[in-house]
Amino acid sequence: MTNPCLIVECSEADTWPNLYTGEPPRSSTNPGPLRIPENRKPTMLQPDRETAEEEARRLAAAKGGDRVFVVFEAAAAVRMVTIPTHTTLGGKTTGERRVAQVLDLGEDDGIPF
């Protein structure tokens, strides 16, 4: 099975704004979550890693300079699922709750890739 990939230009990632404060990270060793700038957000989902790497090479050659293009490969998905919380002695569910569950790609998750 092949997983889809995204390409993100990560040049100057040390200047990307912190997700919560909007300021550049103070430390490159622990920057916290960063917001990808609008002009660097991916716009295409590549069908597989080989295609993504080929496109990243093309972009690096076309854009030139010291730009860095990173390939991110899909590894998992998260979906809300309903689980039983209470059952009778006969096995009938009398209560349930919804929780977020991590799924491996390729499970019957309804994701179209």
Secondary structure, 3 states (H helix, E strand, C coil): CCCCEEEEECCCHHHCCECCCCCCCCCCCCCCCECCCHHHCCCCCECCHHHHHHHHHHHHHHHCCCCCEEEEECCEEEEEEEEEEEECCCCCEEEEEEEEEEEECCCCCCCCC
